[in-house]
Amino acid sequence: MIRYAILLVISLILFLNGFFPLPHTNYSFPNQPPTHINSFNVTDQYRPHFTKTVLIVIDALRWDFVTAQLMPLAAGLMNSQGCLSKVSVESPTVTLPRIKALTTGSVPQYMDVVMNLASSEVLADSWLHSAKKKGLRIVFYGDNTWEKLFPNVFTRSEGTTSFFVWDFTEVDDNVTRNVNLELERSDWDVMILHYLGLDHIGHVLGPFHPKMTAKLKEMDDIIFRIQQTMANDTLILVTGDHGMRDAGGHGGTSSAEVTVPLIAIGHDCENASFQQTDIPANLAVLLGINIPVTSIGKLEKPFLHRLHLREYLYALRYNAQILLEKSSLCRGAFLNATDFHENYLKHQRAADGELAKRLYEECSDKITEELFLASSKQEMPLLFVALLSMFYLFLLLLKPSILKQSKLEFLLHLCLVCLQLFAAYQVLVYITGAILAGLALLKLRRLLRVTKFPRAVPDFSVLTCLVHPLTFISTSFIEEEHYFWIFVSVSFILGLILQRNGLLPVNNAKLLLLLAGLRFSMDLNSTVENSVQSQSNWANLLNYEESLVYFHAFFVSSLVLVLATLYFEQEKGGNFSSLLLSALTLCLIYLLKVSAHHNTWLGKAIWALIVLQKLFPSVSWTEIWILSSTLLIKPHNVVLIPLGVYSANQLSAVIKDCFSLTVASYLLSNCFYFLQGHRNSLASVDVSIGYTGLNDYYPFLVISQVLMHTYTFPVLFHLILFQKVFEQDFGAKFWNTILTIRTSVLFFTGLVMILFRHHLFIWSVFAPKLFIESVHTAFMFIELSCWYLNKCVKKVLCK
């Protein structure tokens, strides 16, 4: 079985490598502003329009945060001497890709999500590099991601870590302290500030918490102070790198996450709407510096309203010239525009100028759109090889006793797939695809021979696993996948009650109680983003100040249920000491969760007590996981832990067949995964949980705690199921079922992604889904490896 898992993981890596290729486009062409339009000298038409520029990036600043109520001073300034533009941000909405878009004008790859955790990348070109070459002195304060991307660019800088999300004040006070010093100096030309406090509050408390209002007021005062201190020829730009969803956090594609403001103060402009990738080209024009060679953005006339038609035409031609180096889509129109441009400069006829402007703009629009689509181009041959490999595996797993893979076939399969990760020639990819297709057809032919038709209709759980991947054809079923799992889980339990195959009345009563628990759990967290229901769930209602008593009562009741669950789990061979230690641990968890401050020492003490529990021989890994999950999970979600254990135990009491029990556990684990509040969006990953017991950013510890919290229930159901499997020695059957399900999900997800790869909206929906399924597969592989090693050790000891 471990062979198939290895092949599945390698096939998945191959698919990810083809679908999310690392950026490999290195543009190397001169990007100097043109000195002539045909024979006409135009060296005097490109100049800086400001002596100083201040760019303020407020992390996670949503579009609807910039109002007269929340930011009255900034709103007044932009209305009297500036403008407010609506900027569209592409997924993924995390900091590193957005900084790259803001500075280079290119569309970052989705793999930048991974790089965002510990970036060491250095950008080759950006408007900052152009400013540095022009002799402008740049100072920076804020998120240290900028210092990693732009080493040796800043005259002065001081970075702060962006990952310790419990820091609401100090991380911004450090920036403001330096701002006050810089406002007294004059030896700088560009000042960049990146404030993180707003984003941190959103991660921990959400966008509607009172602290959010106070933080926006703080940002408002800073913007006003900078404007009042600087001279009139200073450009002040305020924007967000990305937005924030209504439930807090970011990383997805909801409207609140992909729409941010761009406030311009001290600049004669008009309100507009454009892409974030357009900002570098427009800013370069205002500063009179080179447009980055990486830019695919277009110029926006409302934002450049202060430019005379002569200057705007020059800027249009310069930007179109940069774009034409990457595509020859409309070179003829560009040449025609150049002729009209020259005639306008010679004869000053407005009609010629307007015609040249229209042709330049149309050409730029076409190239920008083409480059935007090409930015997510995939390696199709690699994708097909990966899918053929998965399909071949799927056939082998359907009938492992009949379609058993020989060692020679395994080695051939492994070599063929691994070869593609390093293949430099397309012909090798096609040969590999042909061989895998041939092997798959041979297995399929044999499978059809031994399978008798018609056969009995498969049971509900098996049918669900077959139908589920087919729902990926609709993006709505991916965005709202939680509804699917809730529906099938409830239907499955109802089916167990109604079939009456020897079930005792007491079992029916227990299953009915389980249904009631699931119905209550559906209202714990929001199931619809950007809706009334997103504000009326238990998670929000219990956090209101007037509901404080109910919150404590609910939390304490949940902890009591967890203690009762631990008692029943320890019933066989349990002891009073371990139960007492568990009770102490739960009491400390209560104190930690209700504390108004981030208590790192208490968090460390709780982790120590949990580890100490394992010294008792009677304490299983399931109980350790229950305590760990109770520590990490949100207080209102703690009740899901005893409900999940109860669900798993009821399934094992009613279902005796290993295959059916495994599939049923898979259904319920997915249901509880979504009931916890997770969605097929990176925004639903709660980063703040990673800092439990920590007062700084330690990548391994933070990521480990975040993953433990995210996959609380899939792991919990697996651990409980392991006990039943090991008791009956059904390990091979169990893993065969799990691998079959995981292979089918990955195969159909990949197939639909390829079919709809050109649709950007669908791509942005499938990309996080594939990421999430990949992490699921990684967890499965780790669990299988541990089981396999345990089995090998037992064999060695027996000998």
C-alpha positions in Angstrom: 0.0 0.0 0.0 2.9 2.3 0.7 3.9 2.0 -3.0 0.6 3.5 -4.1 0.9 6.3 -1.6 4.4 7.2 -2.9 3.2 7.2 -6.5 0.2 9.3 -5.6 2.3 11.9 -3.8 4.8 12.1 -6.7 2.0 12.4 -9.2 0.5 15.2 -7.1 3.8 17.0 -7.0 4.1 16.6 -10.8 0.6 18.1 -11.2 1.4 21.0 -8.9 4.6 21.6 -10.8 2.6 21.9 -14.0 -0.3 23.9 -12.8 1.6 26.3 -10.5 4.9 26.8 -12.4 7.4 29.0 -10.8 7.9 32.3 -12.6 10.6 31.8 -15.3 10.1 34.9 -17.5 13.1 37.1 -17.2 12.6 40.2 -19.4 15.9 41.9 -20.4 15.2 44.8 -22.8 16.0 48.5 -22.5 13.2 50.4 -20.7 14.5 53.9 -21.1 11.9 56.5 -22.0 11.9 57.3 -25.7 13.8 60.4 -26.8 12.1 60.8 -30.3 8.6 60.2 -31.8 9.8 59.3 -35.3 11.9 62.4 -36.1 10.4 64.6 -33.4 12.5 65.2 -30.2 10.4 64.7 -27.1 13.0 64.6 -24.3 11.2 67.5 -22.5 7.9 65.7 -22.1 8.7 63.2 -19.4 9.4 64.8 -16.0 8.7 64.2 -12.3 5.5 66.0 -11.1 6.4 65.9 -7.3 9.5 66.5 -5.2 8.5 64.0 -2.5 6.3 60.9 -2.5 4.9 59.0 0.5 3.4 55.6 -0.1 1.4 54.3 2.9 0.4 50.6 2.7 -2.1 49.7 5.4 -2.2 45.9 5.5 -5.8 44.5 4.9 -7.4 47.9 4.3 -10.8 47.2 2.9 -12.6 49.4 0.4 -15.5 50.0 2.9 -13.1 51.2 5.6 -12.5 54.5 3.9 -15.6 56.4 4.9 -16.3 59.8 6.5 -17.3 57.9 9.7 -14.2 55.7 10.1 -11.5 57.9 8.5 -12.9 61.5 8.5 -9.6 63.3 8.1 -8.4 61.3 5.1 -11.9 61.4 3.5 -11.8 65.2 3.8 -8.4 65.5 2.3 -9.1 63.2 -0.7 -12.3 65.1 -1.5 -10.7 68.5 -1.4 -7.3 67.8 -2.9 -7.1 64.3 -4.3 -9.2 61.3 -5.3 -10.3 57.8 -4.3 -9.8 55.0 -6.7 -11.2 51.4 -6.4 -8.4 48.9 -7.0 -9.1 45.3 -7.9 -6.7 42.7 -6.4 -6.1 39.3 -7.8 -6.0 36.1 -5.8 -4.0 35.0 -3.8 -4.7 37.9 -1.4 -1.7 37.5 0.9 1.1 40.0 1.4 4.1 38.9 -0.6 2.3 38.5 -4.0 0.5 41.8 -3.4 3.7 43.7 -2.7 5.1 42.2 -5.9 2.1 43.4 -7.9 2.3 46.8 -6.3 6.0 47.3 -7.2 6.6 45.3 -10.4 3.2 45.5 -12.1 3.2 41.8 -12.8 0.8 39.1 -11.8 2.4 36.9 -9.1 2.2 33.1 -9.2 0.1 31.2 -6.8 3.2 29.5 -5.4 4.0 32.9 -3.8 1.5 31.8 -1.1 4.1 29.3 0.1 6.9 31.8 -0.3 5.0 34.3 1.8 5.8 32.3 4.9 9.5 32.8 4.7 10.5 34.8 1.6 14.1 35.1 0.6 13.3 36.2 -2.9 15.0 39.3 -4.4 13.1 41.1 -7.2 15.1 42.1 -10.3 13.1 45.1 -11.4 10.4 47.4 -10.0 9.6 51.1 -9.7 11.8 51.2 -6.6 14.8 50.0 -8.7 13.9 52.7 -11.3 13.7 55.4 -8.6 17.0 54.2 -7.1 18.7 54.4 -10.5 17.3 57.9 -11.0 19.0 59.0 -7.8 16.0 59.2 -5.6 16.6 58.4 -1.9 14.1 55.9 -0.5 13.4 55.2 3.2 11.2 52.4 4.4 9.5 51.4 7.7 7.1 48.5 8.3 6.7 44.9 7.2 10.2 43.4 6.7 9.1 41.6 3.6 10.0 44.8 1.7 13.6 44.6 3.0 13.9 41.0 1.8 12.5 41.8 -1.7 14.6 45.0 -2.1 18.0 44.7 -0.4 20.3 47.7 -0.8 17.5 49.8 -2.2 16.6 51.8 0.9 18.7 54.7 2.3 17.3 54.0 5.7 14.9 51.3 6.9 13.6 49.4 9.9 11.5 46.2 9.3 9.1 44.5 11.6 7.8 40.9 11.4 4.4 40.5 9.9 3.6 37.1 11.3 3.1 37.8 15.1 -0.6 38.6 14.7 -1.2 39.2 18.4 0.8 42.4 18.2 -1.8 45.2 17.6 0.2 48.3 18.8 3.9 47.9 19.0 4.3 46.8 15.4 2.7 50.1 14.3 4.3 52.3 17.0 7.7 51.4 15.6 6.7 52.7 12.2 5.1 55.9 13.5 8.2 56.6 15.7 10.4 56.6 12.6 7.8 58.6 10.6 8.1 61.4 13.2 11.9 61.4 12.8 11.7 61.4 9.0 9.2 64.3 8.9 12.0 66.4 10.5 14.5 65.5 7.8 14.7 66.5 4.2 17.3 64.0 2.9 14.8 61.6 1.3 12.6 61.6 -1.8 10.4 58.6 -1.4 9.1 57.3 2.0 7.3 53.9 2.1 5.3 52.8 5.2 3.7 49.4 5.7 1.4 49.3 8.8 0.4 45.8 10.0 -1.8 46.4 13.1 -5.1 46.5 11.1 -4.4 43.2 9.6 -3.5 41.6 12.9 -6.7 42.8 14.5 -8.6 41.4 11.6 -6.9 38.0 12.0 -7.6 37.7 15.7 -10.8 39.7 16.3 -12.4 40.3 12.8 -13.2 43.5 10.9 -16.1 44.6 13.0 -14.5 44.6 16.5 -14.3 48.0 18.3 -10.4 47.8 18.2 -10.7 48.0 14.4 -12.4 51.4 14.7 -9.7 52.7 17.0 -7.0 51.4 14.7 -8.6 53.1 11.7 -8.7 56.4 13.7 -5.0 56.0 14.4 -4.2 55.5 10.7 -6.4 58.5 9.9 -4.4 60.7 12.3 -1.1 59.6 10.8 -2.2 60.4 7.3 -3.4 63.8 8.3 -0.2 64.6 10.3 2.0 63.6 7.3 -0.1 65.8 4.9 0.0 68.8 7.3 3.8 68.5 7.7 4.8 68.0 4.1 5.0 70.7 1.4 2.3 71.2 -1.3 4.4 69.4 -4.0 4.2 66.1 -2.1 2.2 63.1 -3.4 0.6 61.0 -0.7 -0.8 57.6 -1.7 -2.6 55.3 0.8 -3.7 51.8 -0.2 -4.1 48.3 1.1 -2.1 45.3 -0.2 -5.3 43.2 0.1 -8.7 43.4 1.8 -10.2 41.3 4.6 -13.2 39.0 4.7 -16.1 39.5 7.0 -15.1 36.6 9.2 -11.5 38.0 9.5 -8.4 36.9 7.7 -7.7 37.0 4.0 -6.4 34.8 1.2 -9.6 34.1 -0.7 -11.6 35.8 -3.5 -14.5 37.4 -1.7 -15.4 41.0 -2.7 -14.1 42.3 0.7 -10.7 40.7 0.1 -10.1 41.6 -3.6 -11.2 45.3 -3.4 -9.0 47.9 -1.8 -8.9 51.7 -1.9 -6.2 53.9 -3.4 -6.3 57.4 -1.8 -4.3 60.1 -3.6 -3.7 63.3 -1.7 -2.0 66.4 -3.1 -2.7 65.2 -6.7 -5.1 66.5 -9.3 -6.9 63.3 -10.2 -10.4 61.9 -10.6 -12.0 58.8 -9.0 -11.4 55.7 -11.1 -11.4 51.9 -11.0 -8.4 49.8 -12.1 -6.2 46.8 -11.4 -3.5 46.7 -8.7 -1.0 45.8 -11.4 -1.7 49.2 -13.1 -0.3 51.1 -10.1 3.5 50.8 -10.9 3.2 52.1 -14.4 1.1 55.1 -13.4 3.3 55.9 -10.4 6.4 55.7 -12.6 4.9 58.3 -14.9 4.1 60.7 -12.0 7.7 60.3 -10.6 9.3 60.6 -14.0 11.2 57.3 -13.7 11.5 54.2 -15.9 8.5 51.9 -16.1 9.5 48.4 -14.8 10.2 45.9 -17.6 8.0 43.5 -15.6 4.9 45.7 -15.7 1.9 44.5 -17.7 -0.3 47.4 -16.4 -1.9 50.1 -18.4 -2.2 53.9 -17.8 -5.4 55.4 -16.3 -6.3 58.8 -17.6 -8.5 59.7 -14.6 -5.6 59.0 -12.2 -3.2 61.0 -14.5 -5.7 63.8 -15.0 -3.1 66.5 -14.2 -1.1 65.5 -17.3 -1.4 67.7 -20.4 -2.5 65.7 -23.5 1.1 66.1 -24.9 2.5 64.5 -21.7 -0.2 61.9 -21.5 0.4 60.8 -25.1 4.1 60.5 -24.4 3.4 58.3 -21.3 1.0 56.2 -23.3 3.5 55.6 -26.0 6.2 54.8 -23.5 4.0 52.2 -21.7 2.8 50.7 -25.0 6.4 50.4 -26.1 7.2 48.4 -22.9 4.2 46.1 -23.4 5.1 45.5 -27.1 8.4 44.0 -26.0 6.4 41.1 -24.5 3.7 40.8 -27.2 3.4 41.9 -30.9 -0.4 41.7 -30.7 -1.1 45.2 -32.1 2.1 46.5 -33.6 0.4 47.9 -36.6 -2.0 50.0 -34.5 1.0 51.2 -32.5 2.7 52.4 -35.6 -0.4 54.2 -36.8 -0.8 55.8 -33.4 2.9 56.9 -33.6 2.1 58.7 -36.9 -0.9 60.5 -35.5 1.2 61.3 -32.4 3.9 62.9 -34.6 1.3 64.9 -36.5 -0.2 66.2 -33.3 3.2 67.4 -32.1 4.0 69.1 -35.4 0.6 70.7 -36.1 -1.1 70.8 -32.6 -4.3 69.4 -34.0 -6.4 68.0 -31.2 -8.1 65.5 -33.5 -4.8 63.8 -34.2 -4.0 63.7 -30.5 -7.3 62.1 -29.6 -6.9 59.5 -32.3 -3.4 58.7 -31.2 -4.6 58.4 -27.6 -7.4 56.0 -28.6 -5.1 53.8 -30.6 -2.5 53.7 -27.8 -5.1 52.9 -25.2 -6.8 50.2 -27.3 -3.4 48.5 -28.0 -2.4 48.7 -24.3 -5.7 47.2 -23.3 -5.3 44.2 -25.6 -1.8 43.4 -24.7 -2.5 43.8 -20.9 -5.4 41.4 -21.2 -3.3 38.9 -23.2 -0.4 39.1 -20.7 -2.9 38.8 -17.8 -4.2 35.5 -19.2 -0.8 34.2 -20.0 0.4 34.9 -16.4 -1.4 31.7 -15.3 -0.2 29.5 -18.2 0.2 25.9 -17.3 2.5 23.1 -18.5 -0.3 21.0 -20.2 1.9 17.9 -21.1 2.9 17.6 -17.4 -0.6 17.9 -16.3 -1.8 15.1 -18.6 1.0 12.8 -17.4 0.1 13.5 -13.8 -3.6 12.8 -14.5 -2.8 9.6 -16.4 -0.7 8.4 -13.5 -3.5 9.2 -11.0 -6.1 7.4 -13.2 -3.8 4.3 -13.5 -3.5 4.3 -9.7 -7.2 4.7 -9.3 -7.8 1.5 -11.4 -5.2 -0.4 -9.3 -6.9 0.6 -6.1 -10.4 -0.3 -7.2 -9.5 -4.0 -7.4 -6.1 -4.5 -5.7 -6.5 -8.2 -5.4 -7.1 -8.6 -9.2 -5.1 -5.6 -10.6 -2.1 -6.1 -8.4 0.9 -4.1 -9.6 4.1 -6.1 -10.0 7.4 -4.8 -8.7 8.6 -4.2 -12.3 5.4 -2.2 -13.1 5.9 -0.2 -9.9 9.5 0.7 -10.8 8.6 1.5 -14.3 5.7 3.7 -13.1 7.9 5.4 -10.5 10.7 6.1 -12.9 8.4 7.5 -15.6 6.7 9.9 -13.2 10.0 11.0 -11.5 11.6 11.5 -14.9 9.1 14.2 -15.7 10.2 16.3 -12.7 13.6 16.7 -14.4 12.7 16.2 -18.1 14.2 18.8 -20.4 12.7 17.4 -23.6 9.0 17.5 -24.5 9.3 14.2 -26.3 10.0 12.4 -23.0 6.8 13.8 -21.6 4.8 12.5 -24.6 6.5 9.0 -24.5 5.7 8.8 -20.7 2.1 9.8 -21.3 1.7 7.1 -24.0 3.2 4.4 -21.8 1.0 5.3 -18.8 -2.1 5.5 -21.1 -1.3 2.0 -22.4 -0.9 0.6 -18.9 -4.1 2.2 -17.8 -6.0 0.8 -20.8 -4.7 -2.7 -20.1 -5.8 -2.5 -16.5 -9.2 -1.1 -17.5 -9.7 -3.9 -20.0 -8.9 -6.5 -17.4 -11.2 -4.8 -14.8 -14.1 -4.8 -17.2 -13.6 -8.5 -17.9 -13.8 -9.6 -14.3 -16.6 -7.2 -13.3 -20.0 -8.5 -13.7 -22.8 -6.2 -14.9 -25.4 -5.4 -13.8 -24.4 -5.5 -10.2 -26.0 -4.4 -7.0 -26.4 -0.6 -6.4 -23.5 0.5 -4.1 -24.4 1.7 -0.7 -25.0 5.4 0.0 -21.5 6.1 1.4 -19.8 4.6 -1.6 -22.1 6.4 -4.0 -21.3 9.7 -2.2 -17.6 9.2 -2.8 -18.3 8.6 -6.5 -20.6 11.5 -6.9 -18.6 14.0 -4.9 -15.7 14.5 -7.4 -18.3 15.0 -10.2 -19.7 18.1 -8.4 -16.4 19.9 -9.0 -17.8 20.7 -12.5 -19.7 23.4 -10.8 -17.7 26.1 -9.0 -20.6 26.7 -6.7 -20.2 23.2 -5.3 -16.6 24.1 -4.5 -17.2 27.5 -2.9 -20.1 26.0 -0.9 -18.8 22.5 -0.5 -19.7 22.5 3.2 -23.4 22.2 2.2 -22.6 19.0 0.3 -20.9 17.3 3.3 -23.6 18.4 5.8 -26.3 17.1 3.5 -24.7 13.7 2.8 -23.8 13.2 6.5 -27.3 13.9 7.7 -28.7 11.8 4.9 -26.3 8.9 5.7 -27.3 8.9 9.4 -31.0 9.1 8.5 -30.4 6.1 6.2 -28.8 4.1 9.1 -31.9 4.9 11.2 -34.5 4.0 8.5 -32.9 0.8 7.2 -33.6 -1.0 10.5 -31.2 -3.9 9.8 -31.2 -5.2 13.4 -30.5 -1.8 15.0 -31.6 -1.6 18.6 -34.0 1.2 19.6 -31.2 2.6 21.8 -28.9 2.9 18.8 -31.6 4.8 16.9 -32.0 7.2 19.8 -28.3 7.8 19.9 -28.2 8.5 16.1 -31.2 10.9 16.5 -29.2 12.7 19.2 -26.3 12.9 16.8 -28.6 14.5 14.2 -29.7 17.1 16.7 -26.1 17.8 17.5 -25.2 18.3 13.8 -28.2 20.6 13.3 -27.0 22.8 16.2 -23.4 22.8 14.9 -24.6 24.2 11.6 -25.2 27.5 13.3 -21.9 27.7 15.1 -20.1 29.4 12.3 -21.0 31.3 9.2 -21.9 29.2 6.2 -22.5 32.0 3.7 -19.8 34.7 3.2 -21.0 38.3 2.9 -24.5 37.6 4.1 -26.8 38.4 7.0 -26.2 34.8 8.3 -22.5 35.6 8.6 -23.4 37.9 11.4 -26.2 35.9 13.1 -24.3 32.7 14.0 -23.3 31.6 17.4 -19.7 32.6 16.9 -20.7 36.2 16.6 -23.7 36.2 19.0 -21.6 34.8 21.9 -18.8 37.4 21.3 -21.1 40.4 21.9 -20.4 42.2 25.2 -24.0 41.7 26.4 -23.7 37.9 25.8 -20.7 37.5 28.0 -22.5 35.4 30.6 -23.8 33.1 27.9 -20.4 32.8 26.4 -18.8 31.6 29.7 -21.7 29.2 30.4 -21.4 27.7 26.9 -17.6 27.5 27.0 -17.6 25.8 30.5 -20.3 23.4 29.4 -18.2 22.5 26.3 -15.2 21.9 28.5 -17.2 19.7 30.8 -18.3 17.6 27.8 -14.7 17.3 26.8 -13.8 16.0 30.2 -16.6 13.5 30.1 -15.4 12.4 26.7 -11.9 11.8 28.1 -13.4 9.9 31.0 -15.3 7.5 28.7 -12.2 7.2 26.4 -10.1 6.1 29.5 -12.8 3.8 30.8 -10.8 0.8 29.9 -7.7 0.8 32.1 -8.0 4.5 32.9 -6.8 6.0 36.2 -7.9 8.9 38.4 -4.5 10.7 38.2 -4.6 11.1 34.4 -8.2 12.3 34.6 -7.3 14.8 37.3 -4.5 16.1 35.2 -6.9 16.4 32.2 -9.3 18.4 34.4 -6.5 20.8 35.5 -5.4 21.2 31.8 -9.0 22.1 30.8 -9.2 24.6 33.6 -6.1 26.3 32.4 -7.4 26.3 28.9 -10.5 28.1 30.1 -8.3 30.8 31.8 -6.2 31.2 28.7 -9.2 31.6 26.4 -11.0 34.1 28.5 -7.9 36.2 29.2 -8.0 39.7 27.7 -4.3 39.4 26.9 -2.1 37.0 24.9 -0.7 34.9 27.8 2.3 33.0 26.4 3.5 31.5 29.7 0.1 30.0 30.4 0.1 28.6 26.9 3.5 27.0 27.4 2.3 25.5 30.8 -0.7 23.9 29.1 1.4 22.4 26.4 3.7 21.0 29.1 0.7 19.4 30.9 -0.5 17.9 27.6 2.9 16.3 26.9 3.0 15.1 30.5 -0.2 13.2 30.0 1.6 10.8 27.7 3.6 9.5 30.6 0.5 7.6 31.7 0.3 4.3 29.7 -3.4 4.4 29.7 -3.6 7.7 27.8 -3.9 7.2 24.1 -2.9 9.4 21.3 -6.6 10.1 20.7 -6.9 11.7 24.1 -3.7 13.7 23.6 -5.1 15.0 20.3 -8.4 15.9 22.1 -6.6 18.0 24.7 -4.4 19.6 22.0 -7.4 20.5 19.9 -9.3 21.9 22.8 -6.3 24.2 23.4 -6.1 25.4 19.8 -9.7 25.5 18.7 -11.9 28.6 19.2 -14.0 28.6 22.4 -17.4 28.4 20.6 -16.1 25.4 18.6 -15.0 23.3 21.5 -18.4 21.6 21.7 -17.6 20.0 18.3 -14.8 17.9 19.8 -17.1 15.7 22.1 -19.7 15.7 19.4 -17.1 14.4 16.9 -15.9 11.7 19.2 -19.5 10.7 19.9 -20.1 10.5 16.1 -17.1 8.3 15.5 -18.0 6.0 18.3 -21.6 5.6 17.1 -20.5 4.8 13.6 -18.2 2.1 14.8 -21.0 0.7 17.0 -23.4 0.5 14.1 -21.2 -0.3 11.1 -19.1 -3.5 11.3 -17.7 -3.6 7.8 -14.2 -2.0 7.6 -14.7 -0.6 4.1 -18.1 1.0 4.9 -16.8 2.3 8.3 -13.8 3.9 6.6 -16.0 5.7 4.0 -18.5 6.7 6.7 -15.8 8.2 8.8 -14.5 10.0 5.8 -17.9 11.6 5.3 -18.2 12.7 8.9 -14.6 14.0 9.1 -15.2 16.3 6.1 -18.5 17.4 7.6 -16.9 18.4 10.9 -14.0 20.1 9.0 -16.5 22.5 7.5 -18.6 22.8 10.6 -15.5 24.2 12.3 -15.8 27.2 10.0 -13.3 26.1 7.3 -14.0 26.8 3.6 -12.2 26.1 0.3 -10.4 29.4 0.8 -7.1 30.2 2.3 -8.8 33.0 4.1 -10.5 30.5 6.5 -7.1 29.4 7.8 -6.8 31.0 11.3 -3.2 32.2 11.5 -3.6 33.6 15.1 -3.9 30.1 16.5 -0.3 29.4 15.5 1.0 31.8 18.3 -0.5 29.8 21.2 2.2 29.9 23.8 4.5 31.9 21.6 5.6 35.6 21.8 7.5 35.7 18.5 7.4 34.1 15.0 8.9 30.6 15.0 8.0 29.2 11.6 8.0 25.5 12.5 6.0 25.9 15.7 3.5 28.4 14.2 2.9 26.4 11.0 2.5 23.1 13.1 -0.1 24.7 15.4 -2.0 26.2 12.4 -2.1 22.8 10.6 -3.2 21.0 13.8 -6.0 23.5 14.2 -7.0 23.3 10.6 -7.1 19.5 10.4 -8.4 18.9 13.9 -11.3 16.7 12.9 -9.9 14.7 9.9 -7.0 13.6 12.3 -9.4 13.0 15.2 -11.7 10.7 13.1 -8.6 8.9 11.8 -7.2 8.3 15.3 -10.5 6.9 16.5 -10.8 4.8 13.4 -7.2 3.5 13.8 -8.2 1.9 17.1 -11.0 0.0 15.5 -8.9 -1.0 12.5 -6.0 -2.2 14.6 -8.3 -4.2 16.9 -9.7 -6.1 13.9 -6.4 -6.1 11.8 -8.1 -4.3 8.9 -5.2 -1.9 8.3 -4.7 -2.8 4.6 -8.4 -2.5 3.8 -8.6 0.8 5.6 -5.7 2.3 3.7 -6.8 1.0 0.4 -10.2 2.8 0.9 -8.5 6.0 2.0 -6.1 6.0 -0.9 -8.9 5.2 -3.4 -11.0 8.2 -2.2 -8.0 10.5 -2.2 -6.9 9.5 -5.6 -10.4 9.9 -7.1 -10.7 13.4 -5.5 -7.3 14.6 -6.8 -7.9 13.1 -10.3 -11.3 14.7 -10.8 -10.2 18.0 -9.3 -7.2 18.1 -11.6 -9.4 17.1 -14.6 -11.9 19.8 -14.1 -9.1 22.4 -13.4 -7.6 21.6 -16.8 -10.9 21.8 -18.6 -11.7 25.2 -17.2 -8.1 26.6 -16.9 -8.7 29.6 -19.1 -11.5 31.0 -17.0 -9.8 33.2 -14.4 -12.7 33.1 -11.9 -12.9 29.3 -12.0 -9.1 29.1 -11.7 -9.1 31.3 -8.6 -11.7 29.0 -7.0 -9.9 25.7 -7.9 -6.4 26.9 -6.9 -7.1 27.0 -3.2 -9.2 23.8 -3.4 -6.1 22.0 -4.9 -3.9 23.5 -2.2 -6.2 22.2 0.5 -6.5 18.8 -1.1 -2.7 18.6 -1.4 -2.3 19.2 2.3 -4.9 16.6 3.0 -2.9 14.2 0.9 0.3 15.1 2.7 -1.4 14.3 6.1 -2.6 11.0 4.7 0.9 10.1 3.5 2.4 10.9 7.0 -0.2 8.8 8.7 0.2 5.9 6.3 4.0 6.1 6.7 3.7 6.0 10.5 1.3 3.0 10.3 3.7 1.2 7.9 6.8 1.9 10.1 4.9 0.7 13.1 4.0 -2.5 11.3 7.6 -3.1 10.2 8.9 -2.6 13.7 6.4 -5.1 15.1 7.5 -7.6 12.5 11.1 -7.2 13.4 10.3 -7.5 17.2 8.3 -10.6 16.6 11.3 -12.2 14.8 
